């Protein structure tokens, strides 16, 4: 499990916020189970249809296959993610997506530092702040 190493964005410049979010995204993406990921319906012990997220990097059932995300582990094994829409959202944020967003933030840092005065694209800053806040939870 990755340790969250976030700092307060209140003491950072806008460029530092972008740089920090990019590094954090990259660290989380590299540490995550490689994909591609998929979600599928599973049946929980209480007979509710739920979703699980699995890595397709290795064949299902092999020692290398992995459950990427599921509900809490109980006496009968893994539960599921109750709402399939949440599972699909998690699947949409696979490591290559996070790495692409981090690369965009890096480009924004590069561009911002070359502008006089320094200007940070508001959408990049919003993404960076939201990611840092979410990673701190």
N, C-alpha and C positions, 0 to 999 in steps of 0.2 A: 504494500500500500504506500502511496506517495504521501509524504508529509507536506502539509500546506505551509509554505514559507512566504506568506504575504506580509506586506507592511502597509501602514496607513497611507492612503493616497493623498490625504490632506497635506502632507509635508513634501509631496513630490511635484515636480513640474509636469506639464502635460506630456512632454516628450519622454520623461522618465516613466510616466504611467504607461504609455504605449510600449516602451521597451520592457518594463516589468511584466506586463500582461503577455507579451510575446514569449518571453523566456518561460513564464509559468505554463502557457499553453504547450510549448514545445516539450517541456519536462514531463507534463502529464501525458501527452500523446506518445512520447517515446517509451514511457513506463507502462502504458496500457497494453492490453492484449491486442496483438495485430489482427487484422481482419482478412477478408471482409467479414462483417458482422451481419447477422440476420435475426429477426424476431419471429417467433412462432407461438401459436397457442399451446398451452400445456394445461393439464388438469391438476388443480391443487387438491390436497387431502380433503378439503371440505366441499369438493365437487363443483367448484367454481372455475369457469374458463378464465385463465390468466395468461400472461405472456412471459416468456423468458427470452433472453438475448444470448446468442451463441456465436462463437468465432468459427468461421468456415475455413480458417487457415489450416486446420487439420481435420481429418475425417471424424465425424461424430462417433463417439464410443471408444476412441483411441485414448491412450494416456495423455496425449498432447492436446486433445480437444478440451475446450474450456467454456464454462458458463461465464459470460461476460457480466451479466446482471440478472438478478432475480429478486424475489421478495426475501423476507427473513428466513433463515434456515431454522426449521423446527424439528420436532422429534421424528417426523416422517420425511425429512429431506427439505429441499428448497421449495419455498412457496413461489408464487409468481408475481409479476407486476400486474396489479389489478386492472388497470386501464390499458388496453392495447395501443391507444394513441400515445401514451407515455413511452412505451417500448419502441414504437416507430420513431419517436423524437430522439431517443437515446441512440438508436441505430443510425440516425442521420448525422450524428456528431462523432463519427469514427475518427481515429487518429489522422488519416490523410486530410480530412476536413479541417481539423484543428490546426494542422501544420500549414495548410493553405491560408487560413485566417492569420496565423502568426506571421507568415511571410508578407501578407498585406500590411500588417502593423509595422513590420520592419521597413517596408518601402515607405510608409508614412513617416517613420522616424527619419529616414534618409532624406526625404523631401522637406520635412519640416525644418531640419537643421540647416538647410541650404536657402531658406527663405529669410528675407530681412524685411520686417521683423519676423521672428519665428511664428509660424502659423501651423496649427494642428487641425486637420480635418475633423469637424465635430462628430461625424458618424464613427470614425475610427476611435476617437476618444470615448464615445458612449459605449462601444463594444468593449474596449479595454477596461473601463471602470466596471461594467457589468460582470465581466469575466473575473476580475480580481475579487469583487464582492462575493460572487458565487463560489469561488474557490476557497474563500475564507470560512465557509460554513462547514 
